């Protein structure tokens, strides 16, 4: 099995990172390329850039940003945010992205996943899945958790895997932002159900949470934002501590 | 000049970017004369081996590649089609490396595709100058070349496979050096300095 991956997530608005720690020697933390390069230097295994711009200009700015990221960064990176058509995916692939992530658009149009996978390969398609528990049943939400759908989590991830998704990035909306840890039983069940890698997102408050989801939760990777952006722990420190706990990470 | 063979197999932009970061100059081409005259030739490839061979054949490139005497580097599917045969599309390949390419058997013990950072070991080539073995590099593949006399690096996804191959002036890496951080960068630099 490959090493467990640690993936910082950078939110980008109108071409600038929204939050980021003031690294020593880093003049502009709003520069998404510089921040990503810094994370790569610290040992990030991949980077995820999410475009949260609402405007068309913002999207065009993001595409140019992806080109600059590809020029500079020598590890894989995934981009997402508002990808609704195969043309959106093609534009970002041409700009140099290694993978794209689709979320709400895949729920609205499941064919999108198979279309992108058929044209560019499964390795290019990460399906982001947001869900919350309602009366003991995990149900899919879209639009950042604001819209509840009728879809059940495990049926949905099996469906997108068979459509050609290369990875699943799962966020529990019950845990996201709470910094209270991940629902590890649910992650473990998902890992047992699927043959493709699962990326755990949303909920990390401390190193122990990440260690738990990578071991008990059987996740292949952990995605985090605030724990890194606010400089509470560096990626190199995190990976050293995970390694001390017997988790295989790339040091 | 470095020639990157342009045969419409996936995104070569990351290979170009890696060369740019190293200050190298390259040309993207499917012109046999340009490829024959190049100091270094890179055969990239993301996608389906059957289609990759088809695209090389339709450009009359298999013989051109086999006849090269300067260092050649195949990456990922580029490496696989330098082997004897691939099960992906059941296709006869360039027959440079003495290995056959098979799909990883399905297993509960490991995942297919093998995707992510894995260690490479048993390094036996100047391609890995300055490396001790145990370095992590980035893989994305469902098919693999088995171990053979041409193996110059191994890795493991359930079973052990060839992470890199060499025959005379021909080199191939199953992993993506252009996406493998500093380790990958030094492998590309070593290739340019062979």
Interface residues (C-beta under 8 A of the other chain):
Chain A: X1 X2 X3 X5 X40 X45 X70 X71 X72 X74 X75 X76 X93 X94 X96 X98 X121 X122 X123 X166 X167 X195 X196 X197 X220 X221 X250
Chain B: X10 X11 X13 X14 X17 X18 X20 X21 X46 X47 X106 X110 X111 X112 X113 X114 X115 X116 X117 X118 X119 X136 X138 X139 X140 X157 X178 X179 X180 X181 X182 X184 X185
